[in-house]
């Protein structure tokens, strides 16, 4: 794995993040200790290149932990049609499944299968392609991620929050709030066009090779990047992937995507970057990022375009990329489903407060989900089950949007859900549906049927 190093001195000791200090995911103890050692080694020696990792990937405990994570995440079958339930028919079947993967990796005859592509609805409208690898490939990708993640985590900067252990969208939102309160109210709100589909393979692999020299590991990653795509339903022959892109849906893709943009973060803070010449801050969640400063001028915009497009080979969506100054009246920043806006003080005092609330688009998408749940197609679903599903969806939505001041959005959503549910109940049967005498609709929905208000 690594060369034997000298005993760590007081000066060389590193602060280990919680993700590698506490075994939250219940990993096998040897694997948890290995990940911790890899993180420490990578943190202590930023230029060290790991040269013997492949045999760690096919270790029995690593594959077992990878399978447990694949099962936990669930997901649809790949092109071979093999489901998690089919593998779980018996303990012997699971053991044989993992043993076959172990032997294939050990004997270096493992080859990934095609990726099944389905189209899913985007949060802002339209569709985006989602790649679904087979269960076998998901296990190997997860095992590889378990080994590589601590190495790259040692390099990633604190400005990155997406798809990282013990980091969240709420932390990114909190970082934006902190910067606004420090006066950085001018914001470059960037949008990268089809980021996952346009990452250049050669440049991405160069980033990987800055830390990894193990040929077996590099070959695995190249195979996944070049795996053919098969349209959902198996229509047509699988086509070979282009020389760019890593399919969304692959277990290893978020780590690779983060790794590539890490070099954008790093260059941002180097001499000649906006952090130096404009005292700017960057906050990134996966491929969504904002640059915050007291003033956004051509120096910052030109730097972003030259770096993202000229140096990294990506494309900026100029229709969606914009500059926002929140000190201007009614100016709004939308990020990760939330809106930031300075509003008049509710107590009539002569100053504005920073309001953080669910964006209009987020509320509209949730209302559409409610409409789909309470439509004629669900009239056959028993009312208790329907209410249970509705409560579950709304609870998750409210939990995510609990930051800031969401009460107005909650009230509006409660009112909308009640009215849709009343209409749904009335049309379920030819008999008129109404509360008992002396009972209001509010009492009936929340008291009798169990609808939980936000």
SVG drawing of the C-alpha trace seen along z (x, -y; Angstrom):
<svg xmlns="http://www.w3.org/2000/svg" viewBox="-74 -53 86 74">
<polyline fill="none" stroke="black" stroke-width="0.4" points="0.0,0.0 2.5,-2.6 6.1,-2.7 7.1,-2.5 7.3,-6.0 9.2,-7.4 7.3,-7.8 5.1,-10.8 6.4,-13.8 4.3,-16.3 4.7,-18.7 3.6,-16.1 0.4,-15.1 -2.7,-15.9 -6.2,-16.6 -8.4,-13.7 -12.0,-14.6 -14.9,-12.8 -15.6,-10.8 -12.3,-8.9 -12.3,-9.0 -15.8,-7.6 -17.1,-4.5 -20.5,-5.9 -21.2,-3.4 -20.3,-0.3 -17.5,0.7 -15.5,3.8 -12.8,2.7 -9.8,3.6 -11.3,1.6 -12.1,-1.4 -8.5,-1.4 -7.1,-1.1 -9.1,-4.2 -7.9,-6.1 -4.2,-5.2 -4.7,-6.1 -6.1,-9.5 -3.2,-10.2 -0.6,-9.2 -2.1,-11.3 -2.5,-14.3 1.0,-14.1 2.6,-13.7 0.6,-15.8 2.9,-14.7 2.9,-10.9 1.5,-8.7 0.0,-5.4 1.2,-2.5 -0.3,0.7 -4.0,0.4 -5.6,2.9 -5.3,5.9 -7.1,3.9 -10.1,3.4 -10.8,7.2 -10.3,8.0 -13.2,10.0 -14.1,7.5 -14.0,4.6 -16.3,6.4 -18.7,7.3 -18.8,3.7 -19.3,2.5 -22.2,5.0 -23.8,3.8 -23.7,0.2 -25.2,1.2 -28.0,3.0 -28.6,0.0 -28.8,-2.4 -31.1,0.0 -31.5,-0.9 -32.7,0.6 -31.1,3.6 -28.6,2.9 -28.6,4.3 -28.4,7.9 -31.7,7.5 -30.2,8.9 -31.8,7.3 -30.7,7.1 -33.6,9.3 -32.5,12.0 -29.0,12.0 -30.5,12.1 -32.5,15.3 -30.1,17.1 -26.8,16.5 -25.1,19.0 -26.1,17.0 -24.8,13.8 -21.5,15.5 -21.1,17.0 -21.9,13.6 -19.1,11.9 -16.7,14.8 -17.1,14.5 -16.3,10.8 -13.3,11.5 -11.8,14.1 -12.5,12.0 -10.7,9.0 -7.9,11.1 -7.3,12.9 -7.7,9.5 -10.4,10.8 -13.1,8.4 -14.7,6.3 -17.6,3.9 -20.8,4.4 -22.8,1.8 -24.5,-1.0 -28.3,-1.2 -29.4,-4.7 -32.7,-6.1 -34.0,-9.6 -35.1,-11.3 -36.8,-14.6 -34.4,-17.5 -35.2,-19.7 -35.4,-22.8 -37.4,-21.1 -36.5,-18.9 -34.7,-15.6 -31.2,-14.3 -29.6,-10.9 -28.9,-8.6 -26.6,-5.7 -27.3,-2.5 -24.5,0.0 -25.1,3.6 -25.1,4.8 -21.7,6.5 -20.2,3.2 -21.8,1.2 -20.1,3.5 -16.7,3.1 -17.1,-0.7 -18.1,-1.0 -15.1,1.1 -12.9,-1.2 -14.5,-4.3 -13.9,-2.9 -10.2,-2.7 -9.7,-5.9 -12.0,-8.2 -9.7,-8.9 -6.8,-9.7 -8.6,-12.3 -10.5,-13.6 -7.1,-14.5 -6.6,-16.9 -10.1,-18.4 -10.7,-21.9 -13.2,-23.0 -15.0,-25.0 -16.4,-21.8 -19.6,-20.3 -21.2,-17.9 -20.9,-14.1 -18.4,-14.1 -18.5,-12.1 -20.1,-14.1 -20.7,-17.1 -24.1,-18.4 -26.1,-20.9 -27.1,-22.6 -23.4,-23.3 -22.9,-24.9 -26.0,-27.1 -24.5,-28.0 -21.2,-29.0 -23.1,-31.3 -24.9,-32.9 -21.6,-33.5 -20.1,-35.2 -23.1,-37.4 -22.9,-38.6 -19.2,-39.4 -20.3,-41.7 -19.7,-39.6 -23.1,-40.3 -22.0,-40.4 -22.3,-36.8 -21.3,-35.1 -23.8,-32.3 -22.3,-29.8 -23.9,-27.0 -21.8,-24.4 -23.5,-23.0 -23.9,-19.1 -20.9,-18.9 -20.9,-15.1 -21.2,-14.5 -18.4,-16.8 -15.5,-16.0 -12.5,-15.2 -11.2,-11.7 -7.6,-12.5 -7.6,-15.5 -9.6,-13.6 -7.1,-10.7 -4.3,-13.1 -5.9,-14.3 -6.3,-10.7 -2.6,-10.0 -1.5,-12.9 -2.2,-10.5 -2.6,-7.0 0.0,-5.1 -1.4,-1.6 -2.0,-0.3 -4.8,2.0 -6.8,-0.8 -6.2,-3.1 -7.4,-0.4 -10.6,0.1 -11.4,-3.7 -10.7,-3.9 -12.9,-0.9 -15.8,-2.5 -15.3,-5.8 -15.4,-4.0 -18.2,-1.5 -20.8,-1.4 -24.3,-2.8 -27.4,-0.8 -30.7,-2.7 -33.4,-1.6 -35.3,1.4 -32.2,2.7 -33.3,1.1 -30.5,0.8 -26.9,1.8 -24.8,0.4 -22.8,-2.6 -19.2,-3.3 -18.8,-6.2 -17.1,-9.4 -13.8,-10.6 -15.5,-12.7 -18.0,-12.3 -18.6,-10.1 -22.2,-8.8 -24.4,-10.1 -25.6,-7.2 -22.3,-5.4 -21.1,-5.0 -17.6,-6.2 -18.8,-9.2 -19.4,-11.7 -15.9,-11.1 -14.3,-11.6 -16.4,-14.7 -15.4,-16.2 -11.8,-15.4 -11.8,-17.2 -13.4,-20.4 -11.0,-20.2 -8.4,-21.6 -10.7,-24.5 -11.0,-25.1 -7.3,-24.9 -6.5,-27.3 -9.1,-29.7 -7.0,-30.0 -3.6,-30.1 -1.6,-33.2 -3.5,-35.0 -6.9,-33.5 -9.9,-35.5 -9.2,-34.5 -6.0,-36.5 -6.8,-39.5 -10.4,-40.0 -10.6,-38.5 -13.4,-36.4 -14.7,-33.1 -16.0,-30.1 -18.7,-27.7 -19.2,-24.6 -21.7,-21.7 -20.8,-19.1 -20.9,-21.1 -23.0,-24.0 -20.9,-26.8 -21.1,-30.5 -18.2,-33.0 -18.9,-35.7 -17.1,-39.0 -17.8,-42.7 -17.7,-43.4 -17.9,-41.1 -16.0,-42.6 -14.6,-41.4 -11.5,-40.1 -13.5,-37.4 -15.8,-36.5 -12.8,-36.4 -10.9,-34.2 -13.8,-31.7 -14.3,-31.5 -10.5,-31.1 -10.1,-28.5 -13.3,-26.4 -13.5,-26.6 -9.9,-27.2 -8.0,-25.2 -10.4,-22.5 -12.4,-22.0 -15.8,-22.6 -18.7,-24.8 -20.4,-27.6 -24.1,-27.9 -24.3,-31.7 -28.1,-31.7 -28.2,-30.5 -25.0,-32.0 -25.6,-35.4 -24.3,-38.0 -26.5,-38.9 -26.0,-41.8 -28.2,-41.1 -27.9,-44.6 -30.1,-45.7 -33.9,-45.7 -35.7,-42.4 -32.4,-40.7 -32.6,-37.0 -29.9,-34.2 -31.3,-30.7 -28.9,-27.9 -29.6,-24.2 -33.4,-24.8 -33.3,-27.8 -33.6,-31.5 -31.6,-34.2 -33.1,-37.7 -32.8,-40.8 -36.3,-41.8 -37.8,-44.6 -37.8,-44.0 -41.1,-42.6 -41.1,-44.7 -41.0,-47.9 -37.3,-48.7 -35.3,-50.7 -33.1,-47.9 -33.4,-44.7 -32.8,-41.1 -31.4,-38.2 -34.3,-35.9 -33.6,-32.3 -36.6,-30.3 -37.6,-27.6 -37.4,-28.9 -40.5,-29.3 -39.2,-26.5 -38.8,-24.2 -42.3,-24.8 -43.7,-24.4 -41.9,-21.0 -43.3,-19.8 -46.8,-20.9 -46.5,-18.9 -45.4,-15.9 -48.5,-16.3 -50.7,-16.5 -49.2,-13.3 -49.9,-11.6 -53.5,-12.8 -54.7,-12.2 -57.3,-9.9 -54.6,-7.2 -54.2,-6.8 -57.9,-6.5 -57.5,-2.8 -54.9,-3.3 -56.4,-2.9 -56.8,-6.2 -54.6,-5.3 -51.8,-4.2 -52.1,-7.3 -51.9,-9.6 -48.9,-7.6 -47.1,-8.1 -48.1,-11.8 -46.8,-12.4 -43.5,-10.7 -42.9,-12.8 -43.9,-16.1 -41.8,-15.3 -38.7,-14.8 -39.4,-18.0 -39.9,-20.0 -36.8,-18.5 -34.6,-19.7 -36.2,-23.1 -36.0,-23.6 -33.2,-26.2 -33.9,-29.9 -37.5,-31.1 -39.7,-28.5 -43.0,-29.0 -44.7,-31.0 -43.8,-28.3 -45.0,-25.6 -48.4,-27.3 -48.9,-27.7 -48.0,-24.1 -50.3,-22.9 -53.2,-24.8 -52.5,-23.4 -52.2,-19.8 -55.4,-20.1 -57.4,-21.4 -55.9,-18.8 -56.7,-16.1 -60.3,-17.3 -60.8,-17.3 -59.2,-13.8 -61.5,-12.4 -64.6,-13.8 -63.9,-12.2 -62.9,-8.8 -66.4,-7.6 -69.9,-8.3 -71.1,-8.9 -70.4,-12.4 -67.5,-12.4 -67.7,-14.8 -66.7,-15.1 -69.2,-14.0 -71.7,-16.6 -70.0,-19.1 -66.5,-18.2 -64.5,-20.6 -62.4,-19.5 -59.3,-20.5 -60.3,-18.3 -61.2,-15.4 -57.9,-15.5 -55.5,-16.0 -57.5,-14.4 -59.2,-11.4 -57.2,-10.6 -53.8,-11.5 -52.5,-14.1 -49.5,-15.7 -49.2,-19.4 -45.8,-20.9"/>
</svg>
